[in-house]
Amino acid sequence: MRPRVIAGNWKMHHGPAATRRFFGEFSPRLSDPEATILIFPPAISLPAAAESRGGRPEVSLGIQNIHWEPKGAFTGEHSAAMALAAGARFALVGHSERRHVFGETDAQVERKVAAAIGEGLAPVVCVGETLDERREARVEEVIVRQLDAALLGVPENAKKSVLVAYEPVWAIGTGETATVDDVAEAHGILRRRLKEVRGDGFAQEVAILYGGSVNPENAADLLSVADVDGVLVGGASLDPESFARIAEAC
């Protein structure tokens, strides 16, 4: 059985003090979740999150972005080794905002995936289509291309060291959520492609998350869809009560 994963991407929210307050409210609300809880705070808040998560082994931390180089003149960037030292065990790679706001390419995603795995971080590879691409019936073309590029950075012997997140760009932060059929179709495409590229054993061990306006009201329905192994939550993960309710939806 693949693990259930409830992940929260805080984006540019919650500095160190707010992070401590969040965990002070969130940890008591979290009973005994059946899923791995994964939070991506801003890099500046990683140490505060590591200190204040209450020693709960089911709560893991990740970094929202890494550079593929181990060090150098890359102002504002963080290496995978730095993230690991700060308490991260996962790394978001290829998030739609990195692709569409900061111009991150498939080739850069591949290098970041390789860098993360090389330092012991598990990359959470984000793929997803824009609204125009969906209207042009290019969903499969786009997400398979993005997935194939990322897999080039995954060593042949790597299995559980990578996760995938399907996040339709048009459903992120918009209040729009893909339908159950949309999600099932996209996750099925990704699972089949994993099998084609790396074999059934690899494909069956990779958790595929759904991200796109996930909230406490729709989480259970999304988690019931075939090949959905968890969710990547945006705005609703900033509120301790809402995120705890989503975690309990497993």
C-alpha positions in Angstrom: 0.0 0.0 0.0 1.3 3.5 -0.9 1.3 5.9 2.0 -1.3 8.6 2.3 0.2 12.1 2.2 -1.4 15.3 3.3 0.9 18.1 2.2 0.6 21.9 2.8 2.4 24.5 0.8 2.5 27.7 2.7 4.1 29.7 -0.2 5.1 33.1 1.0 3.2 33.0 4.3 4.0 32.4 7.9 7.4 33.8 9.1 9.1 32.1 12.1 6.8 33.6 14.8 3.7 32.7 12.8 5.1 29.2 12.2 5.5 28.6 16.0 1.9 29.8 16.6 0.6 27.5 13.8 2.2 24.4 15.3 1.1 25.5 18.8 -2.5 25.3 17.5 -2.2 22.5 14.9 -0.4 19.8 16.9 -3.1 19.5 19.6 -5.8 19.3 16.9 -4.1 16.4 15.2 -5.2 13.1 16.7 -3.7 10.0 15.2 -3.7 10.6 11.4 -3.3 7.6 9.1 -1.4 9.8 6.7 2.0 11.4 6.6 1.6 15.1 7.2 4.0 17.2 5.1 4.4 20.9 5.4 6.4 23.2 3.1 7.0 26.5 5.1 9.1 29.4 3.7 12.8 28.5 3.9 13.3 31.2 6.5 10.7 29.4 8.7 12.1 25.8 8.4 14.1 25.9 11.7 11.1 27.3 13.6 9.0 24.5 12.1 11.5 21.9 13.0 11.7 23.2 16.6 7.9 23.6 17.2 6.2 20.7 15.5 5.9 18.9 18.8 8.1 15.9 18.2 5.4 14.3 16.1 7.0 11.7 13.7 4.1 11.8 11.3 4.8 15.5 10.6 7.6 16.0 8.0 8.9 19.2 6.6 10.0 20.2 3.1 11.5 23.2 1.3 9.5 25.0 -1.5 12.4 25.3 -3.9 16.1 24.3 -4.3 18.9 25.1 -6.7 20.6 22.2 -8.5 24.1 23.4 -7.6 25.6 22.4 -4.2 27.0 26.0 -3.6 28.0 29.1 -5.5 27.1 32.6 -6.5 23.3 32.1 -6.6 21.9 34.9 -4.5 18.6 34.1 -2.9 18.8 30.4 -3.6 19.2 27.3 -1.3 21.0 24.0 -2.0 19.5 20.7 -1.2 22.2 20.1 1.4 21.3 23.4 3.1 17.6 22.4 3.1 18.4 19.1 4.7 20.5 20.7 7.4 17.6 23.1 8.2 15.3 20.2 8.8 13.7 19.5 5.4 13.3 15.9 4.2 11.3 16.8 1.0 11.5 19.4 -1.7 8.9 20.8 -4.0 10.1 20.8 -7.5 8.4 22.3 -10.6 5.5 23.9 -8.8 3.3 25.8 -11.3 4.4 29.2 -9.8 8.0 28.3 -10.3 7.3 27.3 -13.9 4.9 30.1 -14.9 6.0 33.0 -12.7 9.8 32.4 -12.5 10.2 30.6 -15.8 11.5 27.3 -14.6 12.0 24.8 -17.4 11.6 21.1 -17.7 15.4 20.8 -17.9 15.8 22.7 -14.7 13.2 20.5 -13.0 15.2 17.5 -14.0 18.4 18.9 -12.5 16.6 19.9 -9.2 15.1 16.4 -8.9 18.6 14.9 -9.3 20.1 17.3 -6.8 17.4 16.6 -4.2 17.7 12.8 -4.5 21.5 13.1 -4.4 21.4 14.9 -1.0 18.7 12.6 0.5 15.7 14.8 -0.1 12.5 13.3 -1.6 11.3 15.5 -4.5 7.6 16.2 -4.8 7.4 16.8 -8.6 4.6 19.0 -9.6 3.0 18.7 -13.1 -0.1 20.3 -14.5 -1.7 22.0 -17.5 -3.0 25.6 -17.9 -6.6 26.4 -18.8 -5.7 27.0 -22.5 -3.9 23.7 -22.6 -6.9 21.9 -21.2 -9.2 23.6 -23.7 -6.9 22.5 -26.5 -7.2 18.9 -25.3 -3.4 18.8 -24.4 -3.6 17.6 -20.8 -1.9 14.3 -21.5 0.7 15.8 -23.7 1.7 18.4 -21.1 1.7 16.3 -18.0 3.5 13.4 -19.6 6.2 15.7 -21.0 6.7 17.3 -17.6 6.8 13.9 -15.8 9.2 12.4 -18.4 11.6 15.3 -17.9 11.5 14.9 -14.1 12.1 11.2 -14.3 15.3 11.7 -16.1 16.7 13.0 -12.8 15.6 9.9 -10.9 18.2 7.2 -10.6 17.1 3.7 -11.9 17.3 2.3 -8.4 15.2 5.0 -6.8 11.7 4.1 -5.8 10.1 5.7 -2.8 12.4 8.7 -3.0 10.0 10.6 -5.4 6.4 11.7 -5.2 4.3 13.4 -7.9 1.7 16.1 -7.5 -0.9 16.8 -10.2 -1.9 20.4 -10.0 -4.0 21.9 -12.8 -2.8 25.4 -13.0 -6.3 26.8 -13.6 -7.4 25.3 -10.2 -4.7 26.8 -8.0 -5.8 29.6 -5.7 -8.8 30.2 -7.9 -11.5 28.4 -5.9 -12.0 26.2 -8.9 -11.5 22.5 -8.3 -11.0 19.8 -11.0 -14.0 17.4 -11.1 -13.6 13.9 -9.8 -13.5 12.7 -13.4 -10.8 15.2 -14.3 -8.7 14.1 -11.4 -9.2 10.4 -12.1 -8.2 10.9 -15.7 -5.0 12.8 -15.0 -3.9 10.5 -12.2 -4.5 7.5 -14.4 -2.4 9.0 -17.1 0.4 9.6 -14.7 0.3 6.2 -13.2 0.3 4.5 -16.6 3.2 6.7 -17.7 5.2 5.8 -14.6 4.6 2.1 -15.4 5.7 2.6 -19.1 8.9 4.4 -18.2 10.0 2.6 -15.0 7.9 -0.6 -14.7 5.0 -1.6 -12.6 6.9 -2.0 -9.3 8.1 1.6 -9.5 4.7 2.9 -10.6 2.9 1.2 -7.7 5.2 2.8 -5.1 5.0 6.4 -6.2 2.4 8.5 -4.4 0.5 10.8 -6.6 -1.1 13.8 -4.9 -3.8 16.2 -6.1 -3.3 19.9 -5.7 -5.8 22.7 -6.6 -8.1 24.5 -4.2 -8.3 21.6 -1.8 -10.3 22.4 1.4 -12.0 20.6 4.3 -15.2 20.3 2.3 -13.8 18.5 -0.8 -10.8 16.7 0.6 -12.6 13.4 1.4 -14.1 13.2 -2.1 -10.7 13.9 -3.8 -9.0 11.3 -1.6 -11.6 8.7 -2.6 -10.6 8.9 -6.3 -8.6 6.1 -7.8 -4.8 6.7 -7.9 -5.1 9.7 -5.6 -2.7 9.0 -2.7 -3.0 12.4 -1.0 -3.4 16.1 -1.5 -1.2 19.2 -1.9 -3.0 22.0 0.0 -2.4 25.7 -0.5 -4.4 28.3 1.3 -6.3 25.9 3.6 -3.0 24.7 5.0 -2.3 28.1 6.5 -5.1 27.6 9.1 -4.4 25.0 11.8 -8.1 24.0 12.1 -8.7 23.7 8.4 -5.5 21.7 7.8 -6.2 19.4 10.7 -9.7 18.7 9.3 -8.1 17.8 5.9 -5.7 15.5 7.6 -8.5 13.7 9.3 -10.3 13.2 5.9 -8.0 10.2 5.4 
